[in-house]
Structures are given as C-alpha cells and as structure tokens.
Amino acid sequence: MKKGRYLVTGGAGFIGSHLVDRLLLEDPARLVVVDNFDDFYSPQIKRGNIASHLSHPSYHLVEADIRDYNKLKQLFSEEVIETVIHLAAKAGVRPSVSDPRTYQEVNVGGTLNVLDLAQRNGIKKVVFGSSSSIYGPTATPPFREDAPLNPISPYAATKAAGELLAHTYSHLYDMQIVCLRFFTVYGPRQRPDLAIHKFARLIASHSPVPVYGDGSSERDFTYIDDIIQGIMASIAYEATPFEVINLGESRTITVNRLIEQLEAALGEKAIIDRQPSQPGDMPRTHADISKARRLLGYKPTTAVEDGIKKFVDWMK
Ligand SMILES: NC(=O)c1ccc[n+]([C@@H]2O[C@H](COP(=O)([O-])OP(=O)(O)OC[C@H]3O[C@@H](n4cnc5c(N)ncnc54)[C@H](O)[C@@H]3O)[C@@H](O)[C@H]2O)c1
C-alpha cells in the first residue's frame, strides 16, 4: 500500500493549488489531489495551476468527480490519508441561481461522500472550505460565527448544508473538523469570474465593466497568502472537536473604490456599465476575525491596496 498524508479535494483550483504549493514546500509528505477539472471556468487554467506540482515525487493526482462514490472509495482504499482538506465545489453565487441542482449534487452530495469515506477510513481530521455568503444580507457587520445564517443563493445554502453535515460527522464519529468561512479570496490564479480578476481584465482590455447596483456594495477581500496561512493553522488545530471560523481580511472596500484602485494599478480608466442588482448577491461581507486570531493565531498581512498591486503585477 502506498504511503499518504493529505488529501486535497479541488486541488487544481485557485485556493487548492496554492495550498498544494505550500504543503509540498513545508511538509513534502505524499499528497493526493482529487479534482475533476470542472468547466465552470477553463480547465486549461487548472492544468496550468498544477503544472509545477506534477513532477513532485510526493504528488499524486486523481482525476475524479466527488459525486462518484465508488471512485472515491477506491482512492481511499489505495491511499493512507490522515487529513482531508475539502475544497472541491461548484463555486460562484450567480450561476447557482440558474443551476441549483448541480450545486446541490456537488456541494452537498459530494461533501457527504467525502465525509462518509473519511469516517469509514478512520480519518480524524477534515478542513472544509465554507463561505461568507452563508451569512446572508441580514447579518450585522462585522459577521461573527455565531450570527444566524440566512443564505440567499443556492450556492450559499449548499455551503451551509456542508457545515451542518460536517458538524454531524464530527459529533457522531469523533472527527476533528474545522469549517473555514472564506471571505472573497483574490491573488494570483484567482478565479476569472470573481471581482478584481474580472474587473482588471475588462479594464485592461478597454471593455465595459458591469457594475451591479450603484457600486456601494462592500466586500471584505482576503489575499490568498492569508487564506493559506489560515488553512495551514486549521490543519494543525486540534483543541476542540468542531469549529466554524471566519477567514477574512476584516476591512471592507466598496466596489466603486475597488475599481478606482484597479484603475490606478493598471494605469487605465474603466468604462462602467451600470446594471441592476443581481439576485443572490450580498450587499456587504465583513469578517470578524477575532475567533481566527484566538484559535489559529491568524493574522492577515496583506491589505487590499497592496494585494491589488500584487494581483495586477501577476496578471501583467
Ligand atoms: N474564492 C473565493 O473567494 C471563495 C470564497 C468562499 C468560499 N470558497 C470555497 O473555497 C473552495 C475553493 O474555491 P476556489 O475559489 O479555489 O474555486 P475553484 O473553482 O478555483 O476550485 C474548485 C476546484 O474544485 C474542482 N471541482 C469542482 N467540482 C468538482 C467535482 N464534482 N469533483 C471534483 N472536483 C471538483 C474544480 O475543478 C476546481 O479545481 C470552494 O469550496 C469554494 O466554494 C471560495
């Protein structure tokens, strides 16, 4: 039997591939990635994300869909896994409104498969990638983990369901599970559908930038290195059996201000195309990160002004 340690689902994606970079660097134990190179955005981008991983002797890629229980079961029987970092998902709020069923199948059904097989194979540690979107529009900023959840998109509802399943598995099977609520993550390799990447691309190509609503909506943008810092600390965390923890930057910026900063970094003027607000969109996200600081020693170090410059350098 082969030796194994970490299983990263969604390890070809934006956050997953950065996590794999870090794991291979800091803990070059055997590492298994499951990803189906979903076409939510170009699978070629994901191939590019993992290009440098493929030659690493510890790295093993399994191209599989987390909905495929039997394929996952085979993987778990062939590999010795100690820790699962579950990031595979249908991401994106807006597309989930028109395709709720697929989101449910991947994000709820697939998550159940991962938890169930982790449990059956005696794996005690799972880190789950959840989302700030589950707070919904009514939470009082900055959002605390104990705020009531009011998801307003199918995507958000599936992430809330994933957290509930994680709680159930932790309770029933004595598994140590950390659910991390990521607040809009950006940086090199950022998903092309997300603000910052999308806006920067449109501004650079002198194309109209669709701004939904009046641009006053606020986001807490978190630089990828800070998110990876929080995930690594969650892997090491073991003081309590189940935790839900925000990972944000803890400051917000309006969409209008974001565009101004991108204009400055790119040296280009944006052509704004005002559009009505989109169903499912949150008016603001804002993380209270005191729990992450306390439990994980989490300390975000990249303010959005600096992160935007780094992103633009990467994009150029
Ligand atoms: N990027 C953000 O701002 C953000 C915010 C909150 C939560 N999250 C969550 O973090 C995780 C990673 O997000 P990301 O931005 O890196 O997205 P991403 O789309 O770049 O990565 C997700 C990966 O999962 C894979 N995947 C999708 N469906 C799959 C399936 N059925 N089987 C196997 N693999 C599958 C995709 O191919 C992709 O490589 C997701 O769970 C997402 O919901 C991200």
The ligand as a MOL file (V3000), in Angstrom:
LIG
                    3D

  0  0  0     0  0            999 V3000
M  V30 BEGIN CTAB
M  V30 COUNTS 44 48 0 0 0
M  V30 BEGIN ATOM
M  V30 1 N -12.5230 32.0280 -3.9470 0
M  V30 2 C -13.3340 32.5230 -3.0250 0
M  V30 3 O -13.4510 33.7310 -2.8840 0
M  V30 4 C -14.1190 31.6110 -2.1260 0
M  V30 5 C -14.9220 32.1960 -1.1420 0
M  V30 6 C -15.6540 31.3770 -0.2970 0
M  V30 7 C -15.5580 30.0040 -0.4050 0
M  V30 8 N -14.7760 29.4430 -1.3770 0 CHG=1
M  V30 9 C -14.7100 27.9860 -1.4560 0
M  V30 10 O -13.3570 27.5890 -1.4980 0
M  V30 11 C -13.2140 26.4360 -2.3060 0
M  V30 12 C -12.1910 26.6820 -3.4040 0
M  V30 13 O -12.6290 27.7840 -4.1900 0
M  V30 14 P -11.8040 28.3530 -5.4160 0
M  V30 15 O -12.0520 29.8160 -5.4990 0
M  V30 16 O -10.4210 27.8400 -5.3630 0 CHG=-1
M  V30 17 O -12.6200 27.6990 -6.6180 0
M  V30 18 P -12.1130 26.8670 -7.8750 0
M  V30 19 O -13.3180 26.6790 -8.7310 0
M  V30 20 O -10.9060 27.5080 -8.4650 0
M  V30 21 O -11.6780 25.4830 -7.2370 0
M  V30 22 C -12.5850 24.4190 -7.0100 0
M  V30 23 C -12.0000 23.1670 -7.6150 0
M  V30 24 O -12.9210 22.1080 -7.3920 0
M  V30 25 C -12.9730 21.3310 -8.5670 0
M  V30 26 N -14.2790 20.6710 -8.6300 0
M  V30 27 C -15.4760 21.2310 -8.9070 0
M  V30 28 N -16.4340 20.2910 -8.9300 0
M  V30 29 C -15.8230 19.1180 -8.6490 0
M  V30 30 C -16.2810 17.7700 -8.5620 0
M  V30 31 N -17.5620 17.4880 -8.7560 0
M  V30 32 N -15.3910 16.8110 -8.2690 0
M  V30 33 C -14.0620 17.1150 -8.0980 0
M  V30 34 N -13.5750 18.3590 -8.1850 0
M  V30 35 C -14.4480 19.3520 -8.4570 0
M  V30 36 C -12.8050 22.3120 -9.6990 0
M  V30 37 O -12.3640 21.6860 -10.8980 0
M  V30 38 C -11.7760 23.2830 -9.1240 0
M  V30 39 O -10.4660 22.9130 -9.4790 0
M  V30 40 C -14.6160 26.1140 -2.8440 0
M  V30 41 O -15.1980 25.1550 -1.9970 0
M  V30 42 C -15.3310 27.4290 -2.7250 0
M  V30 43 O -16.7300 27.2430 -2.5960 0
M  V30 44 C -14.0570 30.2130 -2.2410 0
M  V30 END ATOM
M  V30 BEGIN BOND
M  V30 1 1 1 2
M  V30 2 2 2 3
M  V30 3 1 2 4
M  V30 4 1 4 5
M  V30 5 2 4 44
M  V30 6 2 5 6
M  V30 7 1 6 7
M  V30 8 2 7 8
M  V30 9 1 8 9
M  V30 10 1 8 44
M  V30 11 1 9 10
M  V30 12 1 9 42
M  V30 13 1 10 11
M  V30 14 1 11 12
M  V30 15 1 11 40
M  V30 16 1 12 13
M  V30 17 1 13 14
M  V30 18 2 14 15
M  V30 19 1 14 16
M  V30 20 1 14 17
M  V30 21 1 17 18
M  V30 22 2 18 19
M  V30 23 1 18 20
M  V30 24 1 18 21
M  V30 25 1 21 22
M  V30 26 1 22 23
M  V30 27 1 23 24
M  V30 28 1 23 38
M  V30 29 1 24 25
M  V30 30 1 25 26
M  V30 31 1 25 36
M  V30 32 1 26 27
M  V30 33 1 26 35
M  V30 34 2 27 28
M  V30 35 1 28 29
M  V30 36 1 29 30
M  V30 37 2 29 35
M  V30 38 1 30 31
M  V30 39 2 30 32
M  V30 40 1 32 33
M  V30 41 2 33 34
M  V30 42 1 34 35
M  V30 43 1 36 37
M  V30 44 1 36 38
M  V30 45 1 38 39
M  V30 46 1 40 41
M  V30 47 1 40 42
M  V30 48 1 42 43
M  V30 END BOND
M  V30 END CTAB
M  END
